[in-house]
Amino acid sequence: MTHPYFDPAQAAVFNELSTARDSTFEVSYFGLHGFAGVTRTILAAGGANFKNYVPADWATEKPSAPFGVIPLLKETSKDGSKTIHVAESDAIERYLAKKFGFTGANAFEETLVNTYAAHTTALFQQCFLKYFGTKDEEVKAKAKADMASGSIPGWVNFHEKYLAANGSNGHYVGDKTSLADIKTYHILGLLQSLTGEDLISESKTPAIWKVKTTLESMPSVRAWRETEDFKAFSEKNLNFLGYP
Ligand SMILES: N[C@@H](CCC(=O)N[C@@H](CS)C(=O)NCC(=O)O)C(=O)O
């Protein structure tokens, strides 16, 4: 039997809710940014009504998660009568990005947005797996050195170039906020925690930096960053992963 999240019987309700922006949302994840930071920023940037759910006893909830991991997204219609769920950070982010208009204006733009976003996701996952995925200090140090001289400068050079080609306006595609912008915004803290200001800074990578300042200047994102939840997640992120 399939998992309830994947039950085809919910297709009509799912498709109906997928275009609604006045739903309420619940993001289930541990009390840090980690794999849920992008999702929460999409919701904030989209002006969504969302709250965060941090499992008090994850072990009891784990068996009912479709893949035994979080984040998970719950969306409830404005009138409270319909609920849908999405699992896996990549699927959640794409679902919400489309709903809130962060995937470009047409098929070409959508593919560009997904291309830049996917390239950033690949680096994020590599950092998590190779660096945060081990407690062995020697393995960690080697992973850090390898990435700081390989995949990270590779990512930085390509992204600085493509952002500059779009006019260094804080966006990857046209002049609109997209999932690609939000993904980059979220990986910067992680990359700087591994490489300091050697590779990424306002003066060294102005086009990448502009993505950060542009997103942070959005009133809805600023408001989210000032919430108690956000501050608590930043503190735990710092303690647990080494960057806020
Ligand atoms: N592929 C998943 C990975 C999510 C993931 O690894 N979640 C971790 C926390 S970062 C988790 O739930 N760990 C708890 C567990 O495995 O029981 C996604 O992108 O959503």
The ligand as a Gaussian input file, in Angstrom:
#p B3LYP/6-31G(d) Opt

LIG

0 1
 N       16.456000      13.916000       0.975000
 C       15.915000      14.551000       2.140000
 C       16.942000      14.568000       3.247000
 C       16.384000      15.089000       4.528000
 C       17.255000      14.743000       5.697000
 O       18.370000      14.208000       5.530000
 N       16.755000      15.033000       6.876000
 C       17.481000      14.735000       8.088000
 C       17.814000      16.020000       8.835000
 S       18.806000      17.090000       7.851000
 C       16.605000      13.887000       8.995000
 O       15.407000      13.910000       8.929000
 N       17.246000      13.143000       9.899000
 C       16.551000      12.380000      10.911000
 C       16.546000      10.927000      10.654000
 O       17.166000      10.460000       9.674000
 O       15.920000      10.220000      11.450000
 C       15.434000      15.956000       1.787000
 O       16.111000      16.616000       0.986000
 O       14.383000      16.371000       2.280000

